[in-house]
Amino acid sequence: MDAIEGANESGSKLMSSLKNIIQDAEKMLENSATQGSESFQKAKAKLESTLMDAKFALRELEEVLARKAKDAAVCAVEYAKTHPWHAAGAVAAVGVLVGLLLARRR
């Protein structure tokens, strides 16, 4: 559950960063149209800083999701080793479903 909580936290950080980017971009556009170049440079610097924060949050989210995928793969392998017939039955059921879906397409 730690991985899920970490993913949720990183996802909310990412969304917050993206909202800040949009707000900063809107401010930058407003300032460039109405004021001089000094405020434009400040807005541009703030936008770049917010963009770097968003990239960092995205990397964190990517790492959490990669860890979660690896953990899921390990759990699947362990389950298949302890319950091989259940795993074979699940694979067969998925194969039948995919076959039925492909047959309906034609």
N, C-alpha and C positions, 0 to 999 in steps of 0.2 A: 504494500500500500504506500510505502514511502515514495516509490517511483511515480505513482499516480499523483500524489500530493505535490511532488516536485514539478511534474509536468503541468499541473493546474496552475501552480505559482508562476512558473516560467511563461506559460501561456498568457496569464493576466498581465505579467510584466511586459510581454511583447505587445499586447493590445494597447496597453497604456502608452508605451513608447511610440507606437504607430499613430495613436491619437495626438500625441504631442508633436509628432512630425507634421501632421496635417495642420494643426493649429499654428505651428511656427511658420509653415510655408504660407498660410493665409496672411499672417502678420507681415511676413517679408514682402509679399505682393502689395499689401496696403502701404507699407512704408516706402517701397520703391516708387510708388505712384505719387505719394504726397510729400515725402521729405527728402532730404539730401542724402549723400552717399555715406555719411558716417552711420546713420541709423540702419542703412542697408547693410553695411559691413557687420554691424552688431547682430542683426537678424540672421545674416548668412552664417556667422560663426555659431550662433545658437542652434540653427538648423543642422549644421554639420555635427555639433556635439550630440544633439538628439539622435541623429542618424547613427552615429557610432554606438550610442547606448542601445538602440534598437538592434543593431547588428550583434552586439554582445549578448543581448537577451535571446536572439534567435539562435546563436551558437549554443547557449545554455540549454535551450529547449531541444535542440538537435541532439545534444549529448544525453539528455534525460530520455528522449525517445529511443535512441540507439541502445542505451542500457536496458530499457524496458523490453525492447524487442529481443535482445540477447537473453534476458531472464525468461521470457516466454518460450524461446527456443529450447533453453535448457530444461524447463518444466515439461515441454512436449516430449523431449527425448527421454526424460526420466519416466514419464507416464507410459510411453511406448515400451520401455524396457520392463516395467513392472506389470503392465497389462497388454501384452502383445496382441491377444485376440481382440480386445476391445479396439485397439488402434487399427488393426487390420479391418475390422468391421466398419469403423468410421471412415477409413479411406475408401472402402468399397461403396459405402453409401454416398459419399461425395462424388465418386466416379459415376455412379448411376444417375445422380441428379444432374451432373454436367452433361452426361450423354443424353438425357431427356431434354435438357434445354437446347442442346445443339440440334437434336432431331426436330424439335418444334420450329426452329429457325428456317429449316429447309422447306 
